[in-house]
Structure formats: structure tokens, C-alpha cells
Amino acid sequence: MTSIALAARTVLLTAEARAKAAASRAMAAAWGASAVEQAFDVTMPDTPARPARPELLPPNRMPKRGKAGSERSRFALLHSLAHIELNAIDLAWDMVGRFGAGLPRAFVDDWVRVGDDEARHFLMLDDRLRELGGGYGDLPAHDGLWQAAAATAHDLSARLAVVPQVLEARGLDVTPAMIVRLRAAGDDRSAEILEIIYRDEITHVAAGNHWFRWACDSNGSSPAEAFRTLVSTYFRGELKPPFNDLARSEAGLTPDLYHSIAMPGRG
């Protein structure tokens, strides 16, 4: 029987995008069927394997994609989201394989489920890109999405603060407006996909919040103080209002965690 660590490493080292998503879904199904052992017998790679395309660019060289009005700008938006979801597959499985040893099985359950969700999201978006006449890899993409994982590879609390509670929570802030723009452009199919992703991402932020608070309880720290310290230390960007406080609160991410370190004068 394969181990969950080997399952995680297998996903991380699968390069081709759809194959990575398929591996994620297959490993999640095997875990759910008790065909994978809760053992941590291999290490995680420092960086995941990546497909030959898309071209990866620094953030400041990424082309502007517009407001989702034209088909070209909508394609660029969906491509950007597909790239985020592909990275999210690796982030979820790295969470499992890097930090799962010695933690409750429920921790592994949660992040395997997240990895499965992210793979499903990627495939939906790539399928939609294909319906629009292209596919993932056709446009350049941001090369900085793994930086948060590398910066927090040594610290579970830091990873939980930065990835689900900052990066994924940002998706809760911006996705509703994307859905409105897509529907205004008559692209109901793409809007429906984003609505599915939006609802799932609330549960992902909730998982991050739950295990972050669990970690804080375990070491006797205040969640609000730990969050501020860890985000200030390990997150290179800025927390930018406006925030979707309703969706964040649904995920357990209360304003006391993030409003105090948001950009001043914009909350």
C-alpha cells in the first residue's frame, strides 16, 4: 500500500497540468477508499514540477487583462484563474506531505479534500478555455505563486496564515465582482464555474482557519497576534481592502485577524 506522503510527492512531481489534476483526483479517491496508508516516509520536493507552458513571468511583466468585457479579456481572466488553481493543487498536497506527520487524520482529510477540489476547479477552467478555442498554457502566467510556500516551508502556522487565510481569502474578496462582470458580458457558463469555485474556496479558507487556531491553541498563542506577526513576516504583499467580510466570517476569518494589518486608510 502506498503512503500518503508518496501520494503527495507524486502529485507535486507530475509536470503536465491536466495529468497533475488527474493525479490529485486519483490520490484523493484512493485516500478516501482507505487504499493509501497514513505514513510519512518520503520528503516533499522544494519546488513542484511544472509544464513547459505557460511562460512564467515576474509579476511586473504580466500583461493587463482588462475587465472581462471582450472574449480576449475573459479568456485571459480564466487562464489566470486556471494557473492559480494549478498552483493550489500543489499547495494543498505540499500541506499534506510536509506537515501531516504527527497531526490528526482530520488534518490530512481536509487538505486532501482541498487538493481534490483544486484539481476539479483547474479541469473546469481548462475545459472552458478549450470551449473558447484555446487552453491552459496559451498565455504567460505569474511566476511568484510558489514563493509563499517556499517562505513558510518550515512553519505550519506561517503556512496556514499566509496561504489559506491571505492568498485564498483574497479570492473571496475579488471573485463576486468577476462573476458580475462575466454575467454582464453574457458569459453565464464561466460565471457558473466561478460560483462553484467561490463556494468551495470558503470551505478552504475555513479549513485553514480551523487548523491555524488549532495550532495556536496547541502552542498557547493568540490567533490574532500570531496572524499579524506571521503575515507581517512571511507575506511579501499588502492586505488590500475592500474585504468580503461576510464570506470571510463564514469561513471563520474574523475581522480582528486582518483589519489591523490592512493598508491604512482603505478599510
N, C-alpha and C positions, 0 to 999 in steps of 0.2 A: 504494500500500500504506500502511495506517495505521501509526502508530508505537506502541510500547508505552507511551510517555508519554501519548499521546492516548487509548489504551485505558484506562489507569488513570484519567485525568481523567473519561472518560465514565462509568465505574462510580461514581466519587466524586460526580458531579453528577446521578446518577439518584436521584430522590427516593422514589418508591413502592417499598415494601420488596421485594415479590416481583419487581418489574422490576429492582431493583438486583441481586438474587441472580441473575436470569436473565442480566443483562448481564455479571456476573462470570464465570458459567459459559461464556458465549459468547466472551468475550475470552480466557479461558484456553484454550478449544478452538482458537481462531484462532492463538494463540501456539504451541500445540503442533503445529499444522499448518503452521507457518512462513508464515502469512498475515499476520503482524504483524512490522514491522521493529524491530530493537533500536536505536531512536533516541529521544532525549530532547529534543524540540523544543517542548514546552509546559510550563508550570508547573502545580503542583498547587494546588488551592484551599485557603484557610486552614481552611475547615470544609466537610464534605461536605453534600450535600443530604439532607434528612430528610423522611419522610412527615408528613402533617398529624396523624396519630395514630400512636403514643400521646402523651398528655400527658406532658411531661418535667418531673420534679420534682427539687428538691435531695435529696441522699441522706437528710437528716434528716427529710424529709417522706414518705418512701416507707412504705407500709403494710406491716406484718408479714405474712408469707405462711404461717406455720405449718410443720409438719413433714411435709408431703406425705401425710397420712393421709386427708383428705377430698378429694373431687373438686375442690372450690373451691381448696384449697391446692395440689393438684397442678397445676391449671390455672395458678395464679399462678407456681409454680416454672418450668413450661415456658415461660410468657410471658417471665419474667425471662431465661431462658437464650436464648430467641429474640432478645431485644433485644441481649444480649451478642454473639451470632453476627452479627447485622446490623452492629453496630459493628466487629466483627472483619473483615468484608469490606472495609470502608473502611480499616482499619488496614493490612491486607495490601497493598492497591493503592496506598495512600499510600507504603508502604515501597518499592514498585517504582518509582513515578514520581518520588518525592522524592530517593531515594538511589541509584538504579540506574546513573546515568551514571558511566562510568569504572570500574565494578565488573565482575567476571567474569559471563559469561552465566549461570553456575550460580546466582548470587545472584538474578537475575530469575526463573530457572526455579523456585527454591524458593518465592519469595513469590507468584508466580502460582499455583503449586500450592496454597499456603495459602489464597489468595483463593478458589480453586475449592472447596476443602474447606469453608470457612466458609459459602459460598453454599449448598452441599449441606446442611450442618447446619441453616442457617436454614430451608430449604424443608421438611426433615423435621420440624422442630419446629412450623412453621406448619401443615403438613398435620395433625399430631397435634392441635394446638389446634382445627382445624376439625372433626376427628373428635369432639372433646369438646364441640362446639357453639358455638365462638367463633372467634377468630383473633387474629393479632398486631395490636396497637393497641387491644384491648379494655380493657386495664388501664394505669395510669400506669407510667412507667419512669424509671430513673435517668438524670439528665442530665449526669453527670460523666465518662462513659467516654471522651470525646474529649480530656479535659484532659491525659492523659499524652502524646497525640500532639502537642498544641499546645506542651507544655513541652519536648519533645525534637525539634521540627521542624528544629533547626539542627545536630543532632549524631547521626550514625548510631550510635555506640557507646552513647549515652544511650538512644536509641530501642530498641536491641536489649537493653539491660539491663532496661529498665522494662517494655516491652510483652510480649515472649515469655517473659522469664525471671522476671518478677514476676507480672504480671497473668494470663498464660496458665498459668504454673506453679501459681498458686493453684487453678486448675480441677482440676489433677491431685490436689491435696490434698482437695478437697471432693466431687468427683464420685462416688467409690466409695460414700460414705455415702448420697448421694442415690439411687444405684442400689438399694442395700439397702432404703431406705425405700419406694421405688416398688414393688419386688417384694413387700415386706411388705403393701402396700396392694392387691396383686393387679393392679397396672398393669404387666404384663410388656412391653407394647408400648412404653411410654415408657421403661422401663428398657433395652430393647434399643437404642433410639435413643441414649440416654446412653452406653451401652457403645461404640457406634460412634464417637461424638464423643470419648470418653475416649482411645481408642486413637489416633485421628487427632491429638489435641492433644499427645500425647507426641512425635509427629514434628514438630509445630510448635515446641515448646519446643526440640527438638533442632536445628532449623534456626536458631533464634535463638541458641542456644549456640554452634553452629559458626561463624556469621558474627561473633558477638561476639569469640570467641577469634581469629578471622582478623583482625579489626580491631585487637585488642590486639597480635598478632604484628606487624602492619604498622607500628604506632607504638612498638613496644618496651615496652609496659606490661604489668604483671602482671594477668592476668584477675581474680584475687581482689581485689586492691587497687582496680582500676578499677571493678569491680562495686560494691564498698562505697561508693566515692566518688560514683559516678553515681546509685545508688539513693538514697543519703542526700540528694543534691542535688535530684533531679528527681521522686522518688516522694513524694506527699503523705501516704500512709497508713503503716501499720506492717506488717512481715512477722510474721504470727501463726502460731506452731505450733498444733497438730501438723502436721508436714510429711510428705508421702508420699515419703520418701527413696528408696524403691525405684523408683517411677516417675520421679522427678526424676533419679536416677542413670542410668536407662535413656535419658533424654534428654541425658545428659552434664552435667547440672546438679549438680555435686558439692557436698557439704555445706560445704566451705570457702568457697564463694561466699556463702551466705546465713545460715548459723547465727550468724555473728559479729555480724550486724546484726538478728537476730530480737528480738522483745520479750523483755526479760530475765526469767528465772525461769520461762519457759514452754516451753523447748526440751527 
